């Protein structure tokens, strides 16, 4: 007679920390991919830019950006809009690399 064990359903994605070119000392922790529910939601969006921004928001686990009083700022579209375009492009490229890596790993399984 075998005993069934419960397995905890949780977010098992690995993360990577990167630094943005324009912000020395910045630390952005990125997930390797999106969760299924997030992917479904993102797919329903209209433009590729909207899909890219939402993918980015879904893949940022944390960051160390703060306001002038030292309080961490929320990870949201409004604060992403405050980043220079080259940093946003850098982030999007990193996201694409992580997604490609994750896709290649899943094909090997």
N, C-alpha and C positions, 0 to 999 in steps of 0.2 A: 504494500500500500504506500503510494507516494504522498508526500506532504506538499501541498501547494504553498508557495511563499508569495506574499504580496510584493509587488515592485512599485516603488514610488515613481509616479509620473511627474517629471519636473523638467525644466529647461536644462538640457545637457550640452548646449552649444559651447564650444571653446571660444575664448576671447583673445584679442591681440591689442596691445597698446601702441598707439602711434603719436607722433608729435607733428603739429602743423608747421609748415615752413615760415609763416608770418608770426607765430607765437612761440618763441623759445620757452621751453619748460612746460608747454601745454601737454596734457595727457588725455587722449581720447581712447576709451576702451570700446572696441568694436567686437560684436559677435561675428562668427564665421558665416552665418546665414540667417535667414528669416524663418520663423515658425510657419507651419502650414496655414493657420488662420490668418496670419499677417499677409502671406503670399496671396491668398484668395481676395482679401480686402484690397490690396495694392493692384491686383490685376483688373479690378473694376474701375479704376481711375482712368481719366481721359488721356491726357498727354503723357509723353515719355518723361517730361520734366517733373510732372506731378508724381509719377511712379518712382522716379529717381529720388526725389526728396523724401517721400514716404518710406522707401526702402532704407534710406539713410537714417531716418528717425527711428525705424524699427531695429536697426543694427547698432545704434549707439547705446551701449549699456550705461556708460558714465563718462563724465569729463570733469576737468578741474577749472572751468571758466567761472569767474565770479564777477559780481558787480563791484562798484567802487568802495562799498562798505565791507567787502570780503565775503559776502553771502554767495554761495553757489547759485548760478542761474540755471533755470529749467532748460531741459533739452526739448526744444520746440522749434517750429518753423520760424517764428519771430526772431529767435536768437540765431538760428542758422543764417538768416538774412543779414545779420550783422558781420558775417565773415567775408573777407575779401574773396572775389571770384576765383582767384588762383588756389586758395585754400579749399574752397568748396569742390573745385575740380580735382584737387589732390585727394580729398576724402572720397569722392565718387570713384576715382580710379582704384583706391584701396578696396573699396566695397566690391567693385567688379572683380578684382584679383581674388578676394576672399570667396566670392560666390563661385567663381570658376574653379578654385581649389576644392571647394565643398562639392561641387558637381562632379569633378573628376574622382574624388574619393568615393562618392556614392555609386559611380559606374563600376568601380573595382569590386564592390561588394556583391 
